[in-house]
Amino acid sequence: MAEIGFYQLHTLALEKALPRLLQKTLAEGKRAVVMAASAERVESLNQALWTFGRDSWLPHGSEKDGVPEDQPIWLTERDENPNGANFLFLTDGSVTDRAGDYQRVFEIFDGNDPGALEAAREHWRSYRDCGHALTYWRQTDAGAWEKKD
């Protein structure tokens, strides 16, 4: 069973919050797959990871770059794990049938969008019914993550 963390965006957009989570992933020596809703969104996240900080970048790639096994972070719109990732980041309402294949799954959703909130609730129930360990994190006004009970 995977540890599933629900991350409710409140103050920062995905393009600002995701790089911080991915930095921690790499610092732990883990690999990641980031699943987005479309090829266009993958390209948008690709650009965000190159430009999120003035003096920093995250090693990553997508189908456009090829060689997934060389990419510590893989961006995709498909439910795949071509880089042997330990962590899966689901964005834009993406869903997976393979949560149990990962050590951790990060379900990141826009807490200001009623549709995204309802979808996250449905996903929570589904994961719970499958026996996964669940946690809920909410963004503070400063953009940090606070664990909620």
N, C-alpha and C positions, 0 to 999 in steps of 0.2 A: 504494500500500500504506500502511496505517496503522501507527502505532506503538502496539502493544498492551502496556499495563502491567498486570501482575497484582499486586494489593494485598491481602496476607494480613492480615486483622484478627487481632490477638492479644490486645491489652490494652484497647483502646477499642471500644465498640460503633459500628456504622455511623453512628448519629445524632450521635456526637461526632467521628468521623473525617472524614465526608463534608464538613461545613462547612469544614474546614481546606483540603481539596483544592479545593473550589469557590472559596474566597477567592483561592487562587493562580491559578485559572483566570481569574477576573475581573481580577486584577492584571496578567495577561498580555494583557488586552484580548480574551479569547476568550469565546465563548458555549458553553453546555453543555445537553445533554439528560441527565436522570437517569431511567433506566428501572428500575422496581420490579416486583414480582411481581403486585401487585393494586391496585385503586383504594383499598382501605383502607390499604395500605402507602404509596401516594402521599400520602394525607392525613396519615399519621403523619410522613413526611419533611417535608411542607409545614410542619407545626407545629414540627418540630425546627429547620428553617432560620430560623424567626421567633424562636425562643427559645434558640438554642445559646449565646449570650453575653449578658451583662448589658447591654453597651453596643454591641452589633453585631447586624446582620441582613444577610441576603443577598437582593437583588432576585430574585424568582422567581415562577412561577405554574404553574398546571395547567389542565386542561380546565375545571375549575370556575370559574376566573378569566377564561378566554378571552383573546383578543388575543395569541396566542403570539409573533407577530413583535415585540412590545414587551417580551418577557420574556428577559433575559439567561440565565436558568436555567429550563428547562422540565422539569417533573416529569410522568411518564407511566407507564402500564403497557403501552403499545404501542410497537412498533418504528417510530418516526416521528421526524421532525426538522422540526417546524413553525416553529421559531425560527431556522433557519439556523445551527445550532450547529457548532462546529469540534471539540468534545470530546463524547464519549459516556461516561457512567458507567453501568455495568451492575451492578445490585445484586440480592441475593436469588436468584441463579442465573439472572437474565434473560439471554436470548441475542438476538443480532442476526444478520441475514443481510446487513447493510449496513455492516460494519466499514470497508470500503474507502472509504466516503463521508465518513469523518471523518479529521481529522489525527491525533487520538489517541483511543484507547479505554482506559478504566480498568475493569478487571474486578475488582470488590471482593468478597471472599468471607471467610467466617468460618473462620479457621484452626483453631478449636477444634471444628469440626463435620466428622466424617469424610466425610459425604456431600458437603458443600461442597468439601472438599479433592479428592475424586475427580472431581467435576464440573469443577473448575478444571484438573485434569490433562488431562481429555478436551478441554476448550476449548483448552488450550495446544497440544496435538497438532494439533487442527484448524486453528488459526491458523498454526502453523508450516508445516503442509502447504500452506497457501494463500500462503505467502511473506511474511507480515507480520513486521516487526521486533518482537521480544519482549523484555520486561524483567520482572524479578520484584522486588517490594518487600515487605519484612516489617516489621511494626510492632515497635518496640523496647518495652521495659518502660515507658519514659517516654511512649510514644504517638507518637514520631517515626517517620519512614519510613527504612529502611535498604535500599539496593540490594544484592541478592545476585547472585552469579554462578552 
